[in-house]
Amino acid sequence: MTSDARPAGLDGLCTIVTGAAGGIGAEIATLLAGHGARVMLADLDLDAAAEVASQLRDGGGDAEACLVDIADPAAARRLAHETATRFGAVHALVNNAGIDAPVRSALEMDEQHWRRLVDVNLSGGWWCTRAVLPAMTAQGFGKVVFISSLAARVGSERYSPAYAAAKAGLLGLTVGLAAQVERFGIRVNAITPGATGTTGTPMADDERADVLAHFPLGLVGPAPTAHAVRYLLDVSGDWVSGAVLNVSGGQLRGI
């Protein structure tokens, strides 16, 4: 397949969304399916992902669910294979899956905590991306989006330093990988969402109040991140490569 065979926009775009059983991932999958994308919802919680996929099909979307532990390279390869078998191609990958708990301070972190957060939040995104690169290269087209975090740029006691380090690693992976695969028609970008107030470790009431006091745009959930993904995967994002989109509601300003 050449790049001329790519879908026109989102319609028919065969897309994997990891961590799609809830939160930002489910929002991304729902938005993309609503605009005609064919979506594989991948998650460690297969039952929850299958429920979201069923709801999307009931609404007229084309969606399936697949079990994956993104920290396992073999599982990532199976995900790529199952998606290509089900949809006939893999055009796009949204690396959304990640973990932010349990939170540990620098003095509390042990080897197991560090390795688990890096294995999932950084290496997991790479294993999934590595699994789809051969097909994207062969077809001359592909879109990869990494969902990083505001924690990659702004220190906080809310997140483990291991989480911040892994999410920052995704930004380095984005620019390094983009430079090497653009010539194959593949675009690689990242998004740094701010706190959504609806995913990850629940906010305490005082923390939520502090966010609302300092950032007038507020906490509006995962929808802005999903719309940023839609922009990158649609034709609007065809000339965007190696970029990091700040979607934080004013929690981070500038670059």
C-alpha positions as CSV (number, residue, x, y, z in Angstrom):
1,M,0.0,0.0,0.0
2,T,1.3,3.5,-0.8
3,S,0.4,6.8,0.9
4,D,-2.2,7.3,-1.9
5,A,-4.2,4.5,-0.4
6,R,-4.5,6.3,3.0
7,P,-8.0,7.1,4.2
8,A,-9.4,10.5,3.5
9,G,-9.3,12.1,7.0
10,L,-10.6,10.0,9.8
11,D,-13.1,8.0,7.8
12,G,-11.9,4.4,7.7
13,L,-8.7,5.2,9.6
14,C,-7.7,2.0,11.3
15,T,-6.6,3.1,14.7
16,I,-5.3,1.5,17.9
17,V,-6.0,3.4,21.2
18,T,-4.3,1.9,24.2
19,G,-5.7,2.4,27.7
20,A,-9.1,2.7,26.1
21,A,-11.2,1.2,28.8
22,G,-11.9,4.5,30.5
23,G,-10.8,8.1,31.0
24,I,-8.9,9.8,28.3
25,G,-8.5,6.6,26.2
26,A,-12.2,5.9,26.1
27,E,-12.9,9.6,25.2
28,I,-10.4,9.4,22.4
29,A,-11.8,6.1,21.0
30,T,-15.4,7.5,21.2
31,L,-14.5,10.7,19.4
32,L,-12.6,8.9,16.6
33,A,-15.2,6.3,16.1
34,G,-17.9,9.0,15.9
35,H,-16.0,10.5,12.9
36,G,-15.7,7.2,11.0
37,A,-12.4,5.8,12.3
38,R,-12.2,2.0,12.9
39,V,-10.9,1.7,16.4
40,M,-9.2,-1.1,18.3
41,L,-9.6,-0.4,22.0
42,A,-6.7,-2.0,23.8
43,D,-6.5,-2.4,27.5
44,L,-5.4,-4.6,30.4
45,D,-9.0,-4.6,31.5
46,L,-10.5,-6.4,28.5
47,D,-14.1,-6.5,29.9
48,A,-14.2,-2.8,30.4
49,A,-12.7,-2.1,27.0
50,A,-15.2,-4.6,25.4
51,E,-18.0,-2.7,27.0
52,V,-16.9,0.6,25.6
53,A,-16.4,-1.0,22.1
54,S,-19.9,-2.5,22.3
55,Q,-21.4,0.9,23.1
56,L,-19.6,2.4,20.1
57,R,-20.9,-0.3,17.8
58,D,-24.4,0.3,19.2
59,G,-23.9,3.9,18.1
60,G,-22.9,2.9,14.6
61,G,-19.2,2.8,15.1
62,D,-16.7,0.2,14.0
63,A,-14.9,-0.9,17.2
64,E,-13.3,-3.9,18.7
65,A,-11.5,-4.6,22.0
66,C,-8.2,-6.4,22.6
67,L,-6.3,-7.5,25.7
68,V,-2.8,-6.0,26.0
69,D,-0.2,-5.5,28.6
70,I,1.9,-2.8,26.9
71,A,4.9,-3.5,29.1
72,D,5.1,-6.9,27.3
73,P,6.7,-6.7,23.8
74,A,5.0,-9.9,22.7
75,A,1.6,-8.6,23.8
76,A,2.2,-5.4,21.8
77,R,3.0,-7.5,18.7
78,R,-0.1,-9.5,19.1
79,L,-2.1,-6.3,19.4
80,A,-0.7,-5.0,16.1
81,H,-1.4,-8.4,14.4
82,E,-5.0,-8.6,15.7
83,T,-5.7,-5.1,14.6
84,A,-4.3,-5.6,11.1
85,T,-6.2,-8.9,10.9
86,R,-9.5,-7.3,12.0
87,F,-9.3,-4.1,10.0
88,G,-6.9,-4.9,7.2
89,A,-4.4,-2.2,8.2
90,V,-3.0,-0.2,11.0
91,H,-3.0,3.5,10.1
92,A,-2.7,5.1,13.5
93,L,-1.6,4.4,17.0
94,V,-2.5,6.5,20.1
95,N,-0.2,5.5,23.0
96,N,-2.5,6.5,25.8
97,A,-2.1,3.7,28.4
98,G,-0.1,4.5,31.5
99,I,-0.1,4.3,35.3
100,D,0.5,7.0,37.9
101,A,0.0,5.0,41.1
102,P,1.1,4.3,43.7
103,V,2.6,7.8,44.1
104,R,6.1,7.6,45.7
105,S,8.4,10.4,46.8
106,A,12.0,10.3,45.7
107,L,13.1,9.0,49.1
108,E,10.4,6.3,49.0
109,M,11.0,4.9,45.6
110,D,12.4,1.4,45.4
111,E,13.6,-0.5,42.4
112,Q,10.3,-2.2,41.7
113,H,8.4,1.1,41.7
114,W,10.9,2.8,39.3
115,R,11.0,-0.2,36.9
116,R,7.2,-0.6,36.8
117,L,6.5,3.0,36.0
118,V,9.2,3.2,33.4
119,D,8.3,-0.2,31.9
120,V,4.7,0.9,31.4
121,N,4.8,4.6,30.8
122,L,7.9,4.8,28.6
123,S,8.8,1.3,27.3
124,G,5.2,0.3,26.8
125,G,4.6,3.1,24.3
126,W,7.8,2.1,22.5
127,W,6.8,-1.6,22.3
128,C,3.5,-0.7,20.8
129,T,5.0,1.7,18.3
130,R,7.7,-0.7,17.3
131,A,5.1,-3.3,16.7
132,V,3.2,-1.2,14.1
133,L,6.2,0.5,12.4
134,P,6.8,-2.3,9.8
135,A,3.2,-2.1,8.5
136,M,3.2,1.7,8.5
137,T,6.5,1.8,6.7
138,A,5.3,-0.7,4.1
139,Q,2.1,1.2,3.4
140,G,3.9,4.6,3.3
141,F,1.7,6.2,5.9
142,G,1.1,6.3,9.6
143,K,0.3,8.5,12.6
144,V,1.6,7.9,16.1
145,V,0.6,10.0,19.0
146,F,2.1,9.7,22.5
147,I,0.0,10.9,25.5
148,S,2.6,12.3,27.8
149,S,1.7,14.5,30.8
150,L,2.2,18.0,32.3
151,A,4.3,16.2,34.8
152,A,7.0,15.8,32.1
153,R,7.5,19.6,32.2
154,V,6.4,20.8,35.7
155,G,7.4,19.2,38.9
156,S,4.7,18.3,41.4
157,E,4.3,16.4,44.6
158,R,1.3,14.8,43.1
159,Y,3.3,12.6,40.8
160,S,6.2,10.2,41.4
161,P,9.5,11.4,40.0
162,A,9.6,8.0,38.1
163,Y,6.3,9.0,36.4
164,A,7.6,12.4,35.5
165,A,10.8,10.9,34.1
166,A,9.0,8.3,32.0
167,K,6.5,10.8,30.6
168,A,9.4,13.2,29.8
169,G,11.1,10.2,28.0
170,L,8.1,10.1,25.7
171,L,8.9,13.6,24.5
172,G,12.4,12.6,23.6
173,L,11.1,9.5,21.9
174,T,8.7,11.7,19.9
175,V,11.3,14.0,18.4
176,G,13.9,11.2,18.0
177,L,11.5,8.9,16.2
178,A,9.9,11.6,14.1
179,A,13.3,12.5,12.6
180,Q,13.8,8.9,11.4
181,V,10.4,7.9,10.1
182,E,9.1,11.0,8.4
183,R,10.6,9.9,5.1
184,F,8.3,6.8,5.3
185,G,5.2,9.0,5.5
186,I,4.9,8.5,9.2
187,R,4.1,11.4,11.6
188,V,5.0,11.2,15.3
189,N,3.7,13.7,17.8
190,A,2.9,14.0,21.5
191,I,0.4,15.7,23.7
192,T,0.9,16.9,27.3
193,P,-2.5,17.1,29.0
194,G,-2.9,18.9,32.2
195,A,-5.0,17.6,35.1
196,T,-8.4,16.6,33.8
197,G,-10.0,16.0,37.2
198,T,-11.5,12.7,36.0
199,T,-8.6,10.3,35.4
200,G,-5.7,8.9,37.3
201,T,-5.3,9.4,41.0
202,P,-8.4,11.2,42.3
203,M,-7.9,14.8,43.3
204,A,-8.4,15.8,46.9
205,D,-10.9,18.6,47.4
206,D,-8.2,21.1,48.4
207,E,-6.1,20.2,45.4
208,R,-9.1,20.7,43.0
209,A,-9.9,24.0,44.6
210,D,-6.3,25.1,44.1
211,V,-6.3,24.2,40.4
212,L,-9.6,26.1,39.9
213,A,-8.3,29.1,41.7
214,H,-5.0,29.4,39.7
215,F,-6.2,28.2,36.3
216,P,-9.4,30.0,35.1
217,L,-10.0,27.5,32.2
218,G,-10.8,24.9,34.9
219,L,-11.0,21.2,34.8
220,V,-13.0,20.0,31.9
221,G,-12.2,16.4,31.7
222,P,-10.6,14.4,28.9
223,A,-12.4,15.9,25.9
224,P,-9.7,18.5,25.0
225,T,-7.1,15.8,24.8
226,A,-9.3,13.7,22.6
227,H,-9.9,16.7,20.2
228,A,-6.1,17.3,20.1
229,V,-5.7,13.7,19.0
230,R,-8.4,14.1,16.4
231,Y,-6.5,17.1,15.0
232,L,-3.3,15.2,14.7
233,L,-4.8,12.1,13.1
234,D,-7.0,14.0,10.6
235,V,-5.6,15.6,7.5
236,S,-5.2,18.8,9.6
237,G,-2.2,17.1,11.2
238,D,-0.4,16.0,8.0
239,W,2.2,18.7,8.2
240,V,2.7,18.3,12.0
241,S,5.7,16.1,13.0
242,G,7.8,16.0,16.1
243,A,5.5,18.4,17.9
244,V,4.5,18.5,21.5
245,L,1.0,20.0,22.0
246,N,0.3,21.6,25.3
247,V,-3.3,20.9,26.2
248,S,-3.4,22.0,29.8
249,G,-6.0,24.6,30.3
250,G,-3.4,27.2,31.2
251,Q,-1.7,25.0,33.8
252,L,1.4,25.3,31.6
253,R,2.0,28.4,29.5
254,G,4.7,28.9,26.8
255,I,7.0,26.1,25.7
